[in-house]
Every structure is written in structure tokens, then in C-alpha cells.
Amino acid sequence: MTNIDYTFNTDFSGVLGEDYDLLKHICPTAIEMSHLVGATLKGFQQSNTRSESPCLNIVELGCGTGITTLSLLSACEGIALTAIDNEPTMLNQAKHSLLDYVKSKQLSLVENDALSALSALPDNSVDVIASAYTLHNFLNDYRNEVIEQCYRVLAPGGLFINGDRYGLDDISAHTVLIQKEVGQYFKVLKELNRIDLLEHWIVHLFSDESQNHSMRESEAVQQMTRCGFNSIVLQDRSDVSALLTAYK
Ligand SMILES: C[S@@+](CC[C@H](N)C(=O)[O-])C[C@H]1O[C@@H](n2cnc3c(N)ncnc32)[C@H](O)[C@@H]1O
């Protein structure tokens, strides 16, 4: 077995980050969710009549290696996207694969933590905040502060889109899904002979499922409401994942 720093099991600095592209085999839903985030942005852009500027100002939280970033950029022309991540192992892969978008100034990649980056933005300055599989990694208190900041920086009528792990309220049903997920990790990573990576993903899953991280669906919707959001919709559920949209 590899040496894992069990105190930092939510981060993507080591083998999880280096081999993040294997996620498409372990969890194909994650890739589909990024497409949905992009498609939702496209729908918003097409129906958006409130902004004077034709260029949407978008912030992505936790861009990782750039899977969701690419979906956002491919879905729409005329966007200015600032993608934030605090993990260089992940961000450097995005820098490499999305270089053309950076050069054409459609994309700016920022190494920072989500809360600091949002806190530095002016009120009402962003049209869309988009994210996938990032917020569930946050501790609950930190996530609450991030969502408060999202509300503050979004312009009135602005959209929050998050494709993520939204746990079922029914804990028994949720546990069955997690058991299925563990089975999938074993199946894929044993076939690939990547027991080292299997250990890392299982450790990471324990963190995702811990009480101070997990985002249960009703609680998550209530949290968005408390922060001021309206028209909150949780849809497109696929196992433990779902897409949440909400407006300021
Ligand atoms: C599971 S990856 C998701 C990446 C991408 N959206 C996708 O679906 O493939 C989560 C990313 O969030 C980043 N992250 C976690 N906590 C963060 C924080 N507090 N601030 C900024 N980024 C963070 C991690 O470094 C990681 O790259």
C-alpha cells in the first residue's frame, strides 16, 4: 500500500490529482455532469436578456484538470471565464490542456482557494457561478461561507450552477448507492491493476461521506434559501450526483 497522508484526504495533490483522468472509467457520471453544467450555461446565455454586455462574466469554482471548464467554454461563445483551483497538481493539467483558451483571453486560470477568490470580487459583478464536484469537498462551515459569497458577487438575476454529490435524504437508500459506488471502484481499478489509486479513492470517499462534509439534498436546498437564492431546483439525479441551479 502507498503512504497516504490521512489528515489531508480531501486534497488532490498526490496520486488522485495525477491520475484524475481515470475518473471517466471509475465514475462516468462525473463527466456527464460536467456536460450538463455546460448545457445549463448555454440555456442561460440563450435566454439571458438582462445584461447590457453581450459577454457573460463567469466564475468556476474548483476547475481541477479542466473537464468542466472545457464544457463551459465549448457550450458558449462570448464568455469570460475565471476558473479557480487551489491545487497546482490539478491546475497545471488545466493550464496545459486549455492553453488556447487562455491565449485567446476567454479563460483565466487562478490558483487560489474558492473563498479567498470570491471574497476579493465586488458585489453584483458576476453573471454565472459554475462548479462540478468541488463543493462536496468543503467542510460544511466553509461551504456556507462560499455560498454566501456566491450570492453577494452574483448580479441580480445571476445563476448558480453546481453538478455535484448531493446525498439522498433517505440514508439507507444513500448507503446502497455508496456501496454500489465502492463496487465500481474495485471493479475498474482492479482491472487496471491500480490498487494504489483504489486505496486513495476509498480514503477520499470516507471523507466525502463524513458528517462534516456531506451535502444532503434537502439541507443543501435549505442552505441556498438561507443565503438568499431563489428558484432553487435539484434535477438530473444520477445515483449520488445531481445538478443544482439557483438564481439571485
Ligand atoms: C473533484 S475535482 C473537480 C474538478 C472538475 N470540476 C471535474 O468535474 O472534473 C475538485 C477540485 O476542487 C478543488 N478544490 C477543493 N477545495 C478547494 C478550495 N477550497 N478552493 C479551490 N479549489 C478547491 C480541488 O483541488 C479539485 O481540483
The ligand as an SDF file (V2000), in Angstrom:
LIG
                    3D

 27 29  0  0  0  0  0  0  0  0999 V2000
  -13.1590   16.5650   -7.8910 C   0  0  0  0  0  0  0  0  0  0  0  0
  -12.3120   17.9400   -8.5710 S   0  0  0  0  0  0  0  0  0  0  0  0
  -13.4940   18.5130   -9.7760 C   0  0  0  0  0  0  0  0  0  0  0  0
  -12.8530   19.1280  -10.9680 C   0  0  0  0  0  0  0  0  0  0  0  0
  -13.7760   19.2970  -12.1820 C   0  0  0  0  0  0  0  0  0  0  0  0
  -14.8420   20.2160  -11.9180 N   0  0  0  0  0  0  0  0  0  0  0  0
  -14.3310   17.9650  -12.6140 C   0  0  0  0  0  0  0  0  0  0  0  0
  -15.5440   17.7340  -12.5100 O   0  0  0  0  0  0  0  0  0  0  0  0
  -13.5370   17.1310  -13.0520 O   0  0  0  0  0  0  0  0  0  0  0  0
  -12.4660   19.1360   -7.2820 C   0  0  0  0  0  0  0  0  0  0  0  0
  -11.4770   20.2580   -7.4110 C   0  0  0  0  0  0  0  0  0  0  0  0
  -11.7750   21.2390   -6.4170 O   0  0  0  0  0  0  0  0  0  0  0  0
  -10.5560   21.7580   -5.9400 C   0  0  0  0  0  0  0  0  0  0  0  0
  -10.7860   22.3320   -4.6190 N   0  0  0  0  0  0  0  0  0  0  0  0
  -11.0770   21.6880   -3.4770 C   0  0  0  0  0  0  0  0  0  0  0  0
  -11.1990   22.5560   -2.4680 N   0  0  0  0  0  0  0  0  0  0  0  0
  -10.9920   23.7900   -2.9930 C   0  0  0  0  0  0  0  0  0  0  0  0
  -10.9970   25.1030   -2.4480 C   0  0  0  0  0  0  0  0  0  0  0  0
  -11.2450   25.3220   -1.1580 N   0  0  0  0  0  0  0  0  0  0  0  0
  -10.7550   26.1310   -3.2710 N   0  0  0  0  0  0  0  0  0  0  0  0
  -10.4970   25.9230   -4.5930 C   0  0  0  0  0  0  0  0  0  0  0  0
  -10.4730   24.7080   -5.1520 N   0  0  0  0  0  0  0  0  0  0  0  0
  -10.7260   23.6500   -4.3730 C   0  0  0  0  0  0  0  0  0  0  0  0
   -9.6170   20.5600   -5.9190 C   0  0  0  0  0  0  0  0  0  0  0  0
   -8.2580   20.9470   -5.9280 O   0  0  0  0  0  0  0  0  0  0  0  0
  -10.0370   19.8380   -7.1820 C   0  0  0  0  0  0  0  0  0  0  0  0
   -9.2420   20.2230   -8.2660 O   0  0  0  0  0  0  0  0  0  0  0  0
  1  2  1  0
  2  3  1  0
  2 10  1  0
  3  4  1  0
  4  5  1  0
  5  6  1  0
  5  7  1  0
  7  8  2  0
  7  9  1  0
 10 11  1  0
 11 12  1  0
 11 26  1  0
 12 13  1  0
 13 14  1  0
 13 24  1  0
 14 15  1  0
 14 23  1  0
 15 16  2  0
 16 17  1  0
 17 18  1  0
 17 23  2  0
 18 19  1  0
 18 20  2  0
 20 21  1  0
 21 22  2  0
 22 23  1  0
 24 25  1  0
 24 26  1  0
 26 27  1  0
M  CHG  2   2   1   9  -1
M  END
$$$$
